[in-house]
């Protein structure tokens, strides 16, 4: 090659190449020939230069029309380089290139250049530092932390605590993008978890309100950050962002950022939070059960009067006790006795009721309504209802004091189902809480409808455009193979029979294969696995807590141990005395009672092992079996969509070890109780996660089915219009006019 075409490429290097750099770059260049009508693929990240042979047009790809050419832009001139965007950023945009004739191009591979720049850091340092070259500079090690040509890149997402070295770690995951006018960048109700920073352009935020109105929320301009709350806490997108003016932006994927901060937590701490993310972090400390992205709309405790009405009656008792013990107050020992027998009980009484008052709360989030009732050391009940399933709310004022003095009342929230309710008393402004719940419920339902409508609009657009752009599908090829004669059918049956016979003859070989016995051994281990939780494929199997197993087998285990000690003692005595007792007379009683004790132990163990609660992908199964099947078994299965209310209960001493019951209330089966389970709240979280995942899949299926029905109706309508005169569609109206 006589001339290096990169020697004076100002977009790639800011100075002329020296001899060593010239030779190194020359070895990277290749020459390729492309046929006419060839379209460079979207994942092509090479840099090209058009020679004087051929012609290339720049085209705009319409993603909504399944990568079809929308319009043709400027043609690439001879000796001009193209495909800079994909080369620098590693991302494909809507701009593509098509050969209008047989074409010859110089080609520079992106990865080869990156490897070469790593060996020549001086050359990497003189590459232009701009928004588009961030990724290739970071990959080649040529990005400078003290560079002042990209000040917004660092300040857009992070605060001043981010160090220079950490900035260089973040730079490779910061990508550039572009959106054209009319595109929807983020849809309300979705789970779009990117964070954006606008380099130029304008976005408009719109929102479907609880009443179904489409309201304009404002515009986002150059220099503003977008969608940071969803990026930080994985919240559902609350606004639809539409591109008003063609926009270029930087963005970071949440998954890439999460992988990075697992290795470098200090980078996550330096990310600039939002007001909502700060509020979520504060509520997360207060309510650890909050899920990622779950925003608290309102939380409330009982009124102070709930605590005072239990404490005030003991004040007269305390005064009477002081008067009775007044003669003892003249001596130090008297003060001590009064403090021990009067002061401590009163203080304990006050502390107990104060703690009980602070432990109870009522919380409304954008996903559920939660109520907690906890009595210290005795019980802990945790009820919740999905907010979109709320059906009825009742508020009332029980007495004169609550109405005129405290301004509190009683609220009961009911869902669709049997006994599915959450109730809380002596709470301030119950009518206000009712309005918040209804408003949140309607907003969630409107958000789901908006998200479904978005998919329907996209489907209708593709379907209607497809009628005019695509040809009807070709007819299926007919099978020209002649039918078989009766003899051929009989012959084929004989051959298939002998094949099946020899195949079954050699099935004994499976007993000598490792995989055959490995599977059975794994099944045996799973069957006798002594644990209260294990995974079986995609299912999670729960048993009652191991503490309950220990409690059930404790008595037989201790008796067996004492029995063995007695047996060993008698054996030692017999051996020392020359074994005077007949062997059968000695061993038969011990063997008989030993078998009874072992059977008792195994019975209790089997009683614990037999009862399982299985969380499958689409349903929950409660398996109740008596030991060894002596009194039969019972299996209850319910779908997650039937669960309308969940409750976690911990009582007594077992509650100290987080062992309790999970109560699931359904519309059909009434109530299902998972008894004695470890960490009932975590079990509820897993059930809720599977229920939400199943509901999402169900919603997608419903949307797809609806789209298929509408698409079929549109196809029938299109076929009717094509095969009939347009006037016949309005024959009814025409007939009335003729009359």
Steps between C-alpha positions, in 0.01 A plus 500: 500500500665821390310744714368458852147644497507553878810720486298822498171384654417782742196318640719213615833670583578864577849494345695340217626144555872436539682217323441232765134591541461516121629145454294366793176650372575383146517141620147534641336616178339260256332545161164337429255499211121522553232418245222730396198531733710373791386655831761517773360309801394674821761320712785606271738721704777533240610833353486527118642732235346504154749477215430657163354170385132468590222701663347487852186670625423575863152373589276542803365176648145497636505273807121502530477344154736213585821656363356628174647791308310814590686761298836563336735763640819648352719277288852413616759679287815333363794488743258577786489294819165378635345297784672714764217469754497120519881496489546740792211399726463132415122555466294486183270791428227561245753624245611224263681483169406330172711435192343649190755317282794264535726675750858475632574626852786522744400336831626556855390252768406664830637229730830482311546874539425480873764228545751705302430819700567311824856446379539861383358717783635821345286446193192427714557823691480710181164362394227767521324502838132555434166345585514239223853374567449426871453124461792434266734718709398323819551158338841601365611662825529844345233678703648764731337566836621861498359573155290818493338451160226278648410661836133409477570129461622476857268751665193365325476189713745530792590742777842634596586196714568289189875462460689518170574128500135415566394729216719301262324181617158652431581648158483172302136443601386854410351476151373753249166487326260691279122517469309666217196718525177313572664200665396391850811462715328376818145372544297552817451176691811334354821385666745711303808517726742718302610841623538771233676834475395721210783644291253684278137483399176497697271241657143538621369320810137386495304297752170313509333610825278296731196633311642390165592849376820549298675792675812683387750506788768720344800497266853371550772712339870477425710444812228322699516147639207264436368181663750498786247373756417189297872450440587514872213314667351315198166677530229476236511789254237754598521718185502454125791685337442602139773649281394850389829601336763256376701415809850372570580369845733303723355203685599221741336158520394402851629142462844621392512744791393236753778268384749784536399609852515142626874518442533869591230605753646850534386576145138429591528730803623782275201482263282809539171392660154645441249619756287189451801268531603673825147463633498134398830440683359659816181293481707187425677543833166543674320223307753233389225304323472760220579359156726672247313787343210490747413858594320587823200727445397532865586338831327546834518388862221498751425821683682580825170446681535125432806504729373752756168327572696193618751698704284768666296255715813384684586854622243488786627152589854635510396793726313268737805272517720799582264609781493151645879472491557861613633401844776300331631803312687630806768231461725417199387138520142620475576688179659186361202282590250752354706519177516120466141411590320811370719694257632214289158338436352838403795580270477154342128548443560836326789366289300195392203703370723765342687232305170337401373836375814571292513150347159523329467686170288538186679556166370579150745443214459510123475118505318393817328595827685369806401479867715369785393401851785401732486418869852487637621142571150361436379542140567676171232517228578647157207542255513633145267544201606591142379855447354427156272233654342728760124470469341679794613732784302566818577787740329576831540697825436270801454752786467866601867536606634389165258723313538826696833473685746287301342521154570131436296208376492147364579383146436159343633417152343203322614320187326268259479168684393323817618671819761709313528816705738731684372707790652764727343701780569835666674642193496868409286610203363162386305667218822651369666156504200359313536764228874429467434125460232553236712754314802265504287206386349696211842633400650149492209372291526797263875443471444138399241603242739761358775240470264257326380775267859575403560141388168502315594821315833352394332181381233685302763722338702202384191310387349786299835589342555133423185489285645751256868402518499123510369243256262227613675189630568238233287189488642194667659252267283201440640158573533336159613167649261224384311315776645171623353170387366248758812284453730798563308586816529136622872495420559827688309365801717185510820708484381734777404201717844335472670835572292543815575140606878535469487841663322353806739202498796725573328715764676298773815696413367802684565324832873524427495873427607754762228751407226242574617438857599862556143613440354242735758574767421874477129424532568283807710772664231758428235273650685461830652849508482630859440870437205733527561657155648372175458556127365235268556633151297819463297420813582586860400246765439613860450288809426594856795653679788281616428626852164323488675182384740521792208555738311198363793254505657632821306271737545174303867584433571553872317181594694304234825640636410402858387160372837444328685599816295251706558231237874566504503493881333159512735370231804605704356341814428173317846491347664560841290227667572240233168543310271296727172620344379313188568701188145492362347585836728798514485631142135442404351756745758762408446437130121526540508828692777633274286439192212686665722799581652512151151475346388788723800708386447421131126570533567853628771559239274376219218718631728803455652390168171409332338844522631730226403832346607525136526831314480415131524750220121527462346360820550425868454143627435408864581131553372353828584133554472290812809292592542200270157575350319339795217754503514614140616831352359829374628732225376855446610692189416860425613740232683815601240713325239382753695633799340828606658551842810376681577500870812405697448392862765435763395416855667415829853370540522374142444856385832597656667269246288634209289185478130544428207445265424636154128553442386525138143609441345416166167559337417133439675286759453739791825477691826304468740497796867408469569407862825523694703636210835677531508874417133538400552851358767376259265224391232762432751704299581193289129429449440863403794495259370187327148638494616825339710311245207274415269802471745671265512190280120481510468867402742450212300198382174695520654786303631256240163325471322831467747613236454173312122542502518860386761411238280222367204740484712754312619233257140394434403863448797559268412187300137613475602845375736349244243256362189724501414842379533768765135592469382158608634567850232764536224305330276544800518877485462495122188290530345746741577786264336314210187462702 
